[in-house]
């Protein structure tokens, strides 16, 4: 059975999807930032305290270590209780 309103197979753009709009920057506009600042590997791994990117990195690493150790302890405890 054919659909009541078949979709035409032409190459017209979908009216729901917005098209890209290019505009010229105004005279007072700031130029776009070049992106994130590159940091050396030694600086990234430095042990810095406070609200710094290095502290966030170490916080994530230690959280993953704690989660892994906690899960390993739970698995080992469960295996030890089921063997006896």
N, C-alpha and C positions, 0 to 999 in steps of 0.2 A: 504494500500500500504506500503510495507516494505522500509526502508531507503536504499539508494544505498550502503553506507559503514557502516554497523552496528558496534557498539562499542562492543568489546569482554568483557565479564563479568568475567574477571580473577582478581586476586588480585595484579597485578603489579602496582607499584607506578606511579603516574602521573608525566611525565617528566618535566612538567612546574613548579611544586611545588618543591622548593629546600628542600633537606633533611638537618637535623641539623648536623652541623659539630662540633665535639669536638676536641679541641687541647690542648696540654700541654702548660702551661705558660712558657715563656722564662725566663732564669735566672734573667734578669733585670726588669721584669714586676712588676708593683705595684699590691698588692692584692686588690680585689674589696672592695669598701667601704661598711660598714655594713648597710647603709641606712640612712634615716632621723633621726636626733637627737630628742629624746623624750623631750618634754617641759611640765612643769606643767600647769594646768588649770589657775592658778593665773598669771603665767608669760605670758601665751598666751593672756589673757584678759587685760594685763597692758596697760595703755595709754602711748605709746612711740611715740615720734615724729621722723621724718626723714624717710629714706628708710629702714624701719625695717619690719619684718613680722607682728608685732603687728599693725603698722600703716596701712598696707595693709588690715588686717582683719577689723579694724575699718572703713576704707574707704569703703569697701564693705558693711558693715552693715549700715552705714549712707546713702550710695547711694540707697540701697534697701528701707530704711525708707523714703527717699525723693521721690522715685518713687511711693511707695505705697500711700503716702499722696497726691501727685500730681494727681494720678489716682482717688483717692477717691474724691478729690475736683471736678474733671471733671465730674465724675458720679453724684455727688450730684447736681452740677450746671445744668446738663442736665435734671435730674429728676425734679428739681425745675422749670425749664422753660416749661416743657411739661405738668405740672399739671394745670397751670393757663390759 
